[in-house]
């Protein structure tokens, strides 16, 4: 089968589209014919080895440490079950499925990801544990739309659940035009939250269409904008940017507010006045991806068709280098899909 294989840490040249052996399902596994996959920051950062380690922030590493090369990337996978291994219900064969890309520890914390710790979906077929496939045959979403959900929308669902976002609350979403950001806007709005979205002026119309009540140009003073559009303060911040947003916005949080962080593309080191936390009972919550329960909630949304992910572009697998180049420009809104 054809696959995009990461051979080492490095630039685009480290990713090769080539023939690899077809996988065969073992006990408890299913073989999924991939109909659509989508691209995420983790694909680029894993290729570059940009995650660092606890001992050395500048070390080349995957998000959980070393990568076992060669590795087929791609954590976002929609497809059709082609074959099953021993102990798996054969009625799954032929069913359209969405794949949960995460591996979990005993407490359901994510500790690995397809495309990083195991081969993923930038290929014609992928092997997954049967417990990680969810039947979405009745979903009104297209395969391309379904493939946009697992990593970005799973991460967003995890943030909303860990932050206990409720109807009627005012929330700030940073990086609102990116994959996780647009997912946060859509999912928070679906819960009945009032969404203030931080983005650029050029992308504000698309972010508004996704469900933001207000968009704020990230090039203007953020604190002033929050004070203007959320005069009673923010109930929560859903943050994929990190510094310097934290220092600018923290004074505008209401007592008992939650700051949920799932990214640090704006910087990973921030100044923090701890008095602003304990005097106002503010919680800072780290959120890495989702749990199995969070993913089941997302699958339920997919089956109902509650949200429809915006798709910025679609590429063939053979053009994955072009897809990654477009992804790197950050000019798009929504997800970039790859079709094997």
Residue, then its C-alpha position, 0 to 999 in steps of 0.5 A: x500500500x501507499x503511505x507517507x513514511x517519516x524516516x527521521x526528524x527533519x524537514x519535508x525531505x524526512x517524509x517519503x511517500x512510498x510502498x509499504x507492506x499491507x498490515x494484517x489485523x491480529x487479535x483484538x484489532x481491525x484493519x481500516x481502509x482510510x478514506x480521509x485523513x486530516x493534518x494537525x500541528x502534531x504532524x509538523x512538530x513530530x516531523x521536526x522533533x520540536x517537542x523537546x524533553x523535560x531534561x532538554x527543551x531544545x532536544x529533538x523528540x516527539x510529544x511523548x519522547x523518542x519516535x520509533x522510525x520509520x513511522x507512518x504519520x496521521x492521527x485523524x482517520x475516517x474510513x471503512x472496516x476492511x477486516x477484523x482479527x480474532x475476538x472482534x465482531x465480524x459485523x464491523x466489516x463494511x461499517x464506516x468508522x471514526x478512529x480514536x487516535x489516542x492511547x491511554x493509561x489506566x486513568x484514561x490519560x492520553x499517553x500516545x497517538x497514532x502517527x506518533x507512537x504507532x502508525x497512523x492514517x497517512x496511508x491506504x490502510x491502518x491497524x487499530x484496536x477494535x475498542x478505538x473504532x466508532x461506528x458513524x455509518x449514520x452520520x450526515x457528515x462526509x468522510x472528509x468532515x469526519x476526518x477533521x474531528x479526532x485530534x482537533x475536535x477531540x482536544x477541544x472537547x477535552x478542554x470544554x469538559x475539563x473546564x466545565x463550560x456551560x450555557x450562558x458563560x462568556x469564554x475567550x477562545x485564543x487562536x480561534x482560526x486554527x484547527x483546535x480554535x475553530x473546534x472550540x468556537x463551534x463546540x462552545x457555541x453548541x453548548x450555549x456559551x457566548x464566545x469571544x474569539x481572538x483571531x486576525x481581521x482577515x479571518x474574522x468573518x469565517x470565525x464568526x460564521x463558525x459561531x463566535x459572538x464577537x471576534x477580536x483582532x489579535x494585533x490590538x491590546x487584548x485586555x482592552x478588547x476583553x474589557x469592551x466585549x465582556x464587561x462583567x469579566x470572563x468565565x473561562x479562557x480556552x487557550x491554545x496560544x499561551x504567552x503573552x495572552x495569560x498576562x494580558x487577560x488574567x486581570x479580566x477573569x471573574x472570581x472562580x474562572x477557569x483558564x484551560x491551556x492546550x497549547x503554547x504556540x505564542x510562547x511557553x514561559x509566562x510571568x504570573x502573579x500568583x495572588x491573582x489566582x488564589x485571591x480570586x479562586x481562579x483555576x489553571x487547567x492543563x488539557x492534553x487531548x481527550x479521554x475515551x469519554x470525551x471522544x464518545x461525546x464527540x462521536x455523538x455530535x458527529x452522529x447528530x451532525x451538530x457541527x460541521x468542520x470547515x475544510x480549507x483544502x483537500x490533497x491527495x496523499x501523493x501531494x502531502x508535501x504541498x499539503x504540509x507547506x500550505x498548512x505551514x503558511x497559517x493562512x487557512x481557516x479550518x482543516x486540511x484533508x488528505x485522501x489516500 
